């Protein structure tokens, strides 16, 4: 049976099986004999590749600043000198060759501690031919184990290659580590990792055992350390692109059972076509966490962690986090820092988690990369206000809207309840307890025993949902969380607390670190009207998953409850600009604008809610109410009423709702007419069918009376009917006697 060619990023995958753009393994899959679900390993591969395919590879490399790639032969060192602070005995690890008192440092000699010979001098001279093929041009860099030489490949028309040898090649430990690097590099093939093309042996000038040299592709470009020193400084987005390339390389290495161990800016090259990770001299098997290590102080994980856990995937991610922190510290100043402040906060939190204590740190490179993806989308969307939506891996979409009436047509209670103030706009901020039930819901963990039950049972309402949950007879964390949410929705905070305690009891020691538990603590705090505690709980979730939208939405709501409009606006902006499907953020941001920027900004925002949104009609209704409502900053103007009159007929409403909204706008116009009388007296004001062809007090009173009598016709009882008729009589124009 022949297999179909595999394509990725618009080009065929080569014989190695890895995409040249994203570096992911794309194995040709033969058609199954019978339809069926993909094996778990296949599904996981697709899931992990999702975020990579969104923006990694050449397209993102093009977003990096253009750099001038130097002529490699100009990089050759005239007088290579191995830094004194890096001179250690390869056998016992003690410092060697250091200056002492009046004696200068020496590059060659014997260790005073163990007697082992050391030499930090380059072994290859310009003009030497290695392996009967490679002409040495000189020494141009220093790796973790030795000098790196530039050479010309005579078999390929003088193409530049890099030769890497070993300092103190007589040392058995270093020779063994060099063999590991050779064996590692031979089998690696990833677009973000330097490739080895050959390895050769070459006898030293004085005779003795031949030295082995790795022959690697020459990566033309500049190291990130060089960019930090000499510029141009990266922008924030560039730091993320570099981080994504590094994580792509390390994710590949970890999948091959290897740890990198020595990530730092000088080991990453911004080349002319790609970002490359170089110098795998410290790489080792994940199964050998306690072997000799070559790391760099300031980037390695803390010593106490290495003593307890050894070298791990998490210690690798610590080095990535420190590398990106160094890059971010040197990033150029943003032209409008306030605009992207929310995204910068998220980026700092990703890096903070990358270097957090072992238990809190990201567990995999793909996990960290997914959060970086989210943060990059957030920053770019804040900068250009173009949404970049991607479904969340952690939260379900919610059909609920964080709004308490602004996007709805008022019911008859607005007129018969006796507490209305004509024209005054209620911004529709939900109460804490009401908002708790409208926030996103965490996705059910697929490995929970109740996962299939919850998916099949559905949630028909909190009372019925609680009844259904009792039908599942096994212990389940997700059942306990579902009970917590149902009790929150019912306002039973004590019962919700008991359900949450049951969930945490099942989680055991993991409860303190479980983000779902923290999320439900936030919901419980809102149910108890405690926005301070809710903020602390949701902030814990945001610190763990900074690239997610839901925690920022929750934090924006809490800030709004606490009266912190500026902070609420920052959170809502991050959510809304990244995903226009998040109408709750649009309503929250509109409320903030009504407090700070005025009704025009709020209406423009609501107009951006897309027609496909389930809350599109609510946004259009809210725009009409905002145009006709009185704000603390002042009443609506004639243009506002004209816009409301234009919008109202365009709404998709039944006749009863249309009558109520017409009555609301007409009452508001009548209430504000005295303030507009001067303008209306000097210039005719035409209000159309809603407010009268020519707006006058008498005409408006007649229209309001008509609206109220229409509402009275639909009153559910005699009392309501009487109230509405009395209101109609109170506004009717006076008749002449």
N, C-alpha and C positions, 0 to 999 in steps of 0.2 A: 504494500500500500504506500503510495506517495503522500507526503505531507505538504500542505499548503505553505508557501513562503510566509515568514512572519514579518510584519511591518510594525514600526514604532516611530512616532513623530514624523510620519510621512516618508520614511526611507526604510529599505529592507535591513533586517538585522543580519550582521555578518556571521561568519562561521563560529565565532566565539560564543554566540548566543546572547550577547549583551548589546543593548541599544547604545549607539555611539553618542546619543544626545543625553539621555537620562541615566545611563549606566545600569539599568535594571535588566535582570535575566528575563529574556522573552523566549521560552522554549516552545518550538512548534508543537501544537497539540493535534493529534490525530482525531478525526471525528469519532465519537463514541458509538459503539454498536447500537446501544439503546439510549434514549434520552434519560437523563437523570441529573441530580444535583452535582455540581463540581465538587471534587474532593476538598477537604478543609484546607490543605496546603495551597491549592490553587486559589481558593477564595481569599486566603490571607495575602497571597502575593499581589492579587489585584487590588485589595484594600490598601496595602502599603504603598502601591504605586500610584494611587489616586492623586495624592497631594503632589507627588513628584511631577506627574504629567501636567499639572496645572501651569507651572511656570519655570521649571528647571531647564538647564541646557543652554543652547546657543542664543535663544531669544533673551534670556536674562543676562547672559554674558555681554550682549550688546548694550545692556543698560548700564554697564560699568563705564567709568571714565576711560577714554582712550589714553593709552600710555605709549610712550616711545620705547620700542624694544631696542636695547643697546646692542651694538656690534659685539658678539661674544668674545672676539679676540682682544677687544679693548678692556675686557673684564679680567684678563690674566694678571695675576699679582706679580709685581716686579720683585718683591721681597717677602714671600709668604712667611708669616710668623704666627705660630700657634699661641693663642692667648694664654698668658701665664696662669690666670685664674682657673683655666680648664685643664691644667696639667695634673693628672693623677696617675698613680701607678696602676697598670692594668692588672696586676696580680693581687695586691693587698688594698688598693684604693686610697692609699695615703698620698698627700700632695708631694709632687716631685718637681725638680727643675726650677724651684722658686728662688727669687732673690733673697739673700739673707745678709743682714748687716751691710758690709761694704762689698760683698760678693754679688756679682750680677747673676741674673737668671741664666740657666743653661738649657738648651733644647735637646741634649743627648747626654746620657750618663747612666748611673745605677741608683736604684732606690735605696735610701739609707735605712729603710725599715726592714725590707726583705731581700735586698740585693738583686732584684729583677732589673734587667736592662730596659731602658726606655729610650725612645727617640721620637721627637715631634717634628722632624725634618721631612720635607717631601722626598719621596723616593724616585719619582720620575722627573727627568729633565726634558726640556724642550728639544725636539728632534728625535727622541727615542721612539722606536716603533714597538708596539706591544701586540703580541699575538700575530705577528707578520701581517698586520692589517691596519692598525690604528696609530697614526702619527701624533705624538703628544705635542700640544701647543703651549702647555703651561698649566700651573695650578691656579684655580679661580674661585674655589670655595672650600669650606670646611664642613664636613658632616659630623654625625654623632660618633662615628668610629674612625674617621680619618679624613685625609685630603680628597678633594674632588678635582679631577683634571679635565681640561678641555682637550679634545683630540679630533682629528679629521679621519673619517672612514675612507680609506683609499679604494675600497671596493664599491663605494657609492659616490664617486665623484667628489670626494672631500667633504661630504655632509658632516656637520658637527655632531659629536656624541660626547657623553660624559663618562669618564672612567672613575670608579670609586674603589679605593684600596683601604687598607687597615693600618692605622698607626700601631706601632709595637706589634707587628704581625707575628713575632715570635711568641707572644703570649697566647697560651692555649685557650683561655676564656674568650679573648677578643676574636681569635680565629673561629671559635665555635659560634659566636654571635654573628660574625660575618657570613658564615655558612647558612645560618638561619635566615639572614636577610636575603642571601642569594636564592635560597630555596623558596622563600616567600614571594619574592618578586617574579621569579620565573613563571609562577602559575597565576599571577594576578593580571587582570585585564579590565580596567575601568577607566572611563574617559577623564576622571578627575584624579587619577593616580599615575605617577610617572611610570613608564614602561621600561622593563629590561629587555634588551634585544640579544644579549650574548654575555658570556663570562669567559675570561681568558687567564692564563697563567703567564707570569713574567718573572724571570730570575733577577734578583737584585744585583747591582753592579759589583758588589764584593763577593758574589757567589752565595751559596746556601740554598735553603728551601725556597722554591718559587712562591711568589705572592700571587694571590688570586684577585683579579679586578672585575668588578661588574661593569658591563657596557650598557649604558642607559641612554634613552632618548635625551637629547639636549632640549630643555624647556626654555625657549627664549622668552624673556620677560623680566619682571622685577618681583622680588619677594615682598610680602606684606610688611616685613620689617623695614625694607628699603623705602617703601611708600610712606611709612610712618615717619621716617627720618627726613626724607627729602620731598615728600608730596608727590602728586596732589593729595590732600587729605580726603578720605572717603566721605560720602554722604551717608546718612542713616540707612537708606535703602541699600546702599552698596555693602554695608556691614552685613546685612541680612543675606544678600546674594553670596558673599564670601562664606558666610556661615552655612548656607544651604549646600554649597559645593563641598565644603569640608565634611558636613554630616552625610552627604551622599557617598563620599569616599569611605568614611568610617562605617557607615551602615553596611556597605559592601564587604569591608574587611571583617566586621563582626559576623556577617553571614558566612564568611569563609573560615570562621573559627579563630580569628586573629584579633589581637589588640594592637593599636598603634603606639600608645604609651608616651609619645613625646610631641604632642601638638603644640605649636607656638607660631608666631607670625613669620619667622624666618623659614619655616618649613612649608610655606604655601606660596606658590608662584602665580602671579597674575600674568599669564602668558599672552601671546598675540591671538590665540584662538580659544583659550580655555583657562580656567583656574585649575591648578594642579597641586596635589599634595606630593611632596618629595621626601626623601630621607627616611626610609623605613628601617633604619639600623636598629631601632629600639623595639621593633615589632616582635611579638611573641604569641604563642598559642594561648587561647583563653583557658585551656586545660592546665597551663603552667603559670599560675598567678604569682608564684613566689620565687621565680628565677631572678638572675641579675637584671637590674633595670638601669636604663639610661634615660633619665628625665631631666626636667629643667625646673629649678626652684622658681616659685612664683606662678607656675602653671600646673605643676603636679598637685594631686589631691593631698590633703594633710597627712603628715607622717603617721598619726595615730590611726587614721583610716586604713592606710596601706599595711600597717602592722596587724590590724584586725582582719581585714578582708582581702589583702593583697591587691594586685592589679585586676581591675574588672572593667566591664563596659561602662559602668558609672564613673570610674576614675578617668576613663577616656573622655567622657562627656564633660567632666570637670575641666580638663585641659582645653576643650573647645570653648566652654563658657568663659574661661579666663582670656583666651585668645580674642574672643569677640568683645569682651569688656575693654581690653586694651585698644582695640580698633575703635570702639564707640567713644572712648575718652578722647581720641584724637580726631573724631569726626568734625567736619566743618560746621560752623554755626548755621542754623536754619534761618532762611530769610523771614519766615513767619512762624516762630516757635510755638506761639499760642495755638495756631491752626492745627498742628500735629501733636500737641502736648499729650492727648489721650493715647496716641499710638506709641509715643516715646516711653510713656509710663509702662505700657504693655511690654515693650521690648526689654526695658530694664528688668521687669519681672521674669521674663523668660531666662535672662542671663543669671538672675539671682537664684532661680531654681536650679539652673545648670551647675552652680557652685555651692548649692545648699548642702547640709549634712547628708550623708549617704542615703538614709531612708527617704528623705524628701526629694532627692534628685531625680531627674528623668531616668527611666529604666532602660530606654533604647534610643538610638540615634533617630529612628523614624518618629518616635513620640515627640522628641524635641523639635525635629524638623517640621512636624505638623503644626506645632505652636508658632514656630517662626513664620510658616506660611500664612497663618491667620494674622499675625502682627504685620506682616508686609502688606497684606491686602488692606488692613486697617489704615496704615500710614499712607499708602498710595491713594486710597479713597478719600481720606481727609484732605490730602493735598489737591486732588483734581476734582473731587466731588463726583466721581464716577463709581457706581456700585460694583462690587466684585463678590457676589454672593456665592457661598459654597455650603452645602448641607452640613450641619454640625454632626460630629461623631459622638457627642456626649448628650445632646439635648434633643428632645422632640420639638417640632413646631407646635405652637399652641394656637387654638382658635380664639382664645380670649383676647380682649383688647384692654390695655391699661387706660381706661377712660370711664368716667362715671357720669355720663349724660351729655357731654359736649357734642358727641357725634350721633345723638339720638334726638328725635322729635319729641318734645315734652308731651306727657300725657295730660289728661284733663285735670289731674291733681294740681298741675301748675296753676290753674285758674281757680279751682274750688278749694284748695288747701288753705287759703287765707294768709300765706307767708310770702307770697311773691312780691318782688319789687320790679315794676315794669322797666324793662330795658337793661337791668343789671345782669352782666354775664357771669355765670358760674363756670369756672375754668375746667371743671370736670376731673379734678384730681381725686382718684379713689382713696378711700381710707386705707390704713395699713392692713387691716384684716381682709378687706375686699380685694386689695391688690395682691395679697399672698396667693389667692386662688387663680390669678391671671398671669402669673409668671410661667416661664417654660418649665417643662417636666423632664427630669433626667431620663435618658433611655434606659430601658431595662437591661441589666447585665445578661448577656446571652447564656452564661453558664449557671445562672440561678435556676434552681429546680422549678420555679413557678413561671419561668419566662414564657413558655408556650401557653400556659393557663391564662396569664394576664393578657396576652395578645388576643386570645380567642374570646375572653369574657367581655372585653370592652368596658367602658365606664359610662353607664347610662345616667348617672347622677350620684351624688355622694351617699345618700341613704341606700339606694339599691346596690351601689358599688360595695359598700360595707357588707351587705348581706352576701353578695357573691364571693367576697374575699374569704368569708368563713368556710366556704366550700372546699378550700384547699387545705388538706390535712397535714401537710409536711411543714417543717420549719423553713422559712424563707425570708431573707433580708428584704427582698423586693416586695413581698406581701406586707411586711411591717412598714416599709416606706409608703406604700400605697394607702395603707390605713392612716398613716400620719397626714397625708395630703387630704384624704377625705374628711378627717376630723377638723382639719384647718378650714376646709371649705364650709363646714357646718358651724364653725365658730366655737368648737369644743376644744379649747386649748389644753385642758388637763388630759383629755383622752388622747389628743395628738401627742403630748409629751410622753404618755405611757407607751404609745405605739413606737415612738422614736427610741425610747429606752430599750424596747424589745429588739429593735433592729441593731442597736449598738451592742447589746449583750451577745447577739449572734456573731457580730463582727469581731468581738474580743479585743485584743490589743491593737488591731488595725483600725478600730473605730476613730481613734484620735487623728488618724491620717486620711481617713476615707472622705473624699470630697463630697460624696452623696450625703453622708451624714451631716457635713457642714452645711450643705444646701438646705436640708430639711430643718436644721437648727435656725437658719435664716427665716424660713417660712413660719416656723413656730414663734419666733420673736415678733414677726409682723402680726400674727394672730393675736398676740398679747399687746399689740400697739407699742412695741419697743423698737423703734427704728435704729437706735444706737446699737443694740445687740444684733439686730439683723444686718447692719452694715458690717460689723466685725465678722459675722459668719460668711456673708457673701464675699467679703474681701479675702478670706482664706481660700475660697474656691477660685477667685480670680488670680491669686498668687500661684496656685497650682496649675491653672490652665489659662494663661494670659491671652492666648489667641482665640479664645471662645467669646461669642457674643453675649450669651445669656447672663454671665456674671456682671457684665457692664450694664446691661439693662436693669438688673436688680439693684445695682449700686446707684444708678441714676434715679430710680424710683425712691430709694431710701434717702438720697440727698435731697430730693424734692420734698419729701415728707418732713425733713429736718429744716427746711427753709434755706438750704444751701443751693441757690439757683445756679450759680456759676459752675459748681461741681456737677450738678445734675445735667446742665447743658453740655458739659464736656463729655460725660458718659453717653448721653443720648446721641450726640453728634457722631461719636465713634461707631455706634450701632447703626444709625440711620444711613450714613454715607457709605458704609460697607455693604448694606443690604436693604434695598427699598421694599423688601417683603416684610420688614419689621415695622409694621404700622404703629405698634405700641410706642416705639421710639419716636416716630413722627409726631404722635399726639403729645408725648412728653416734651419734645423739643418745641412744639407749638405753644404749649403752656408756658415754657420758659421764655419764649419770644414775646408772648403777651405781657409778661412781667417786665421785660427789659428792652425789647426792640420794637414793639408795637404790632398792630394787627396786620399790616401789609406783609411783614416777614412771616408771621404765623400762617396766613392764608397761602402765601407762595409755597410754603413747606407742605401744607396739606394737599395742595394741587399736584404735588409731585408723587403722591401715593398712586401707584400704577393701577390701571383699570382691571388688571387680573387679580388684584388683591381682594380678599374677602371683606376688607374694611374700606373699600373704595367709596361706597355710598356713605358710610359714616364720616369719612373725611370731607365729602362734599356738603353734607348737612352741617358739619362743624364750621365749614367756611362761611356758610350763610349766617349761622348764629354769631360768629365772630364779627362779621360785617355789621350786623344790626345791634350788637351788644355794647353796653356801656362798660368801659374799662376804668380801673383806678387812674390811668393816665388821661382819661378824657372820654367824651361821648363820640359816637360815630358821626362822620360828616355826610354831606349830601352825596359825595361820590361813593361812600360806603353803602348807603342805602340803594343807590343806583346799581351797584354791583350785586347786592343781595337780590334785587328785583330781577336782574338778568339771570342769576344762577337758579333761582327757585323753580321756575318752570322746567328746567333741565333735569331736575332730580327725578329719580325713579321711585315715586311714592304713590300709595293708594290715596283715594280722594279724602279719607278721614285725616290721614297724616298731613296731606297737602293743606287742608283747611287749618289744622293746628299751627303749622309752621307759618302760613300766611298771617294768621292772627298774631303770632309772636312778633313778626317783622312790622306789621301795621301798628301794633301797640308801641313798639320801640320808636317808630317814626313819629307817632303822635306825642310821645313823651319828650322827644328831643326837638320838636318843632319850634318852641320858643327860642332856643339857641340858634336855630337856622332861619328865623323869621326875617332877620335883617337881609340875609343873602337872598331869600326868596322874594322879599319885597323889591329888591333892586333888579332881580333877574328871574324870569320865569323858571320854575323847576318842574320838569315833566317826569312823573313817576310811573307812567304806563298803567297797565291793568291792575298792578298790585297796589300802587299808592295814589293813583289818580292821574289822569292825563296832565292836569296842572294841579300841583300839590297845594292844597289849602287846608286850613284847620277844619273847616266845615266838611270838606270832602273826605279828609282822613277819618274824622269822627264817624261819618256814615259808613265808611269801609270797615272800620273796627267793629261797629255795631253789627254789620252784616256777618262778619266772621264769628263774633261771639254767639249770635243767634244760630248759626250753623252748628257750632259746637253744642249748644243747648239741645238741639234736636237729637243729638247722639248721647245725651247724658244717660248714665246707667240707672239713675234713680231720681225721685222727685226732688230731693234736697239739692243734688248737684244741678239739676235743671233750673231750680229757682235761683241758685247763686249765679249761674251763667246769664240768666235773663236779667237779673239785677245789674250785673256788670254791663250788659249791653245797654240797658236803660241809662246807666250812669254816664256813658260816653256819647250817647246820641246827640246830634246837634239840637240846639234849642230852637223850638218853633216860634214863629212870630204870632202875637195875639192881635 
